[in-house]
Amino acid sequence: MVHRCGAKLKTKGVKEISVVSETITTHEYESKTLAKAFEEITGIKVKHDLIGEGDVVEKLQTSMQSGNPFMTAGSPTPT
């Protein structure tokens, strides 16, 4: 599944995905382990920012207004 997803993103020219999520144990694992595995499997870099919950909402609102999309952990969006 990851390889198929990566292949689709690569055909669209995606080289990096940005993810933002709140700092909790699950998201720390995703950032340190799963993001690295995704990059190794697909060749697509994952930029994962871990920040406070209130800051996540603010960053998402700002990114939507600027057109530079971020998604919460679990749903990365290509940039």
Helices and strands as residue ranges (DSSP letters): H 2-11, E 16-22, H 25-29, I 30-34, H 35-42, E 45-51, H 53-66, E 77-78
